[in-house]
Amino acid sequence: MDRNDENYIYYVIGQNIKKQRKLKNLTQEQLAEKCNYSLSFIGNLESTKVFQTISVGSLYHIAKVLDISILELFKDIDK
């Protein structure tokens, strides 16, 4: 993923959600249920092929459910 691509931030956020979800030993379905979001929404967020837009409020909610700072979701991906 090219850092100059406007979708790069969605890629970073999605990969960080996936990383944090796995650290909490949650499936996509479990995270979706805890957040009261659809499984397809969570799946699209974590996808490397679909770039799902997301509101700041939704990011905040996901971060709270994962018990992390919202800033964790914006950390650059280690290559």
C-alpha positions as CSV (number, residue, x, y, z in Angstrom):
1,M,0.0,0.0,0.0
2,D,1.4,3.4,-1.1
3,R,1.5,5.9,1.7
4,N,0.6,8.6,-0.8
5,D,-2.7,6.8,-1.6
6,E,-5.6,8.6,0.1
7,N,-6.9,5.1,1.2
8,Y,-3.7,4.5,3.2
9,I,-5.2,5.7,6.4
10,Y,-8.1,3.3,6.1
11,Y,-5.6,0.5,5.6
12,V,-3.6,1.5,8.7
13,I,-6.7,1.8,10.8
14,G,-8.1,-1.6,9.6
15,Q,-4.8,-3.4,10.2
16,N,-4.6,-1.9,13.7
17,I,-8.1,-2.9,14.5
18,K,-7.3,-6.4,13.4
19,K,-4.0,-6.5,15.4
20,Q,-5.7,-5.2,18.6
21,R,-8.7,-7.6,18.1
22,K,-6.4,-10.6,17.9
23,L,-4.4,-9.4,20.9
24,K,-7.7,-9.5,22.8
25,N,-8.4,-13.0,21.4
26,L,-11.6,-11.9,19.8
27,T,-13.0,-13.0,16.5
28,Q,-14.5,-10.5,14.0
29,E,-17.9,-11.8,15.0
30,Q,-17.2,-11.2,18.7
31,L,-15.9,-7.7,18.1
32,A,-18.9,-6.9,15.9
33,E,-21.3,-8.1,18.6
34,K,-19.5,-6.2,21.4
35,C,-19.6,-3.0,19.3
36,N,-23.1,-3.6,18.0
37,Y,-21.8,-3.4,14.4
38,S,-22.4,-5.8,11.6
39,L,-19.8,-8.6,10.9
40,S,-19.5,-7.3,7.4
41,F,-18.6,-3.8,8.7
42,I,-15.8,-5.2,10.8
43,G,-14.7,-7.5,8.0
44,N,-14.6,-4.5,5.6
45,L,-12.6,-2.4,8.1
46,E,-9.9,-5.2,8.4
47,S,-9.9,-6.0,4.6
48,T,-6.8,-5.1,2.6
49,K,-9.0,-4.9,-0.6
50,V,-12.0,-2.9,0.6
51,F,-11.5,0.5,2.1
52,Q,-14.4,1.0,4.5
53,T,-14.8,4.6,5.6
54,I,-15.5,5.1,9.3
55,S,-16.5,8.0,11.6
56,V,-14.3,9.2,14.4
57,G,-17.2,8.3,16.8
58,S,-17.1,4.7,15.5
59,L,-13.4,4.6,15.9
60,Y,-13.7,5.9,19.4
61,H,-16.3,3.2,20.2
62,I,-14.2,0.4,18.8
63,A,-11.2,1.6,20.8
64,K,-13.3,1.7,24.0
65,V,-14.5,-1.9,23.3
66,L,-10.9,-3.0,22.7
67,D,-9.8,-1.1,25.9
68,I,-7.2,0.9,24.0
69,S,-6.5,4.5,23.2
70,I,-8.0,5.6,19.9
71,L,-4.4,6.7,19.0
72,E,-3.4,3.0,18.8
73,L,-5.6,2.8,15.7
74,F,-3.5,5.4,13.9
75,K,-0.1,3.9,14.5
76,D,1.8,3.3,11.3
77,I,2.2,-0.3,10.2
78,D,5.5,-2.0,10.6
79,K,6.7,-3.1,7.2
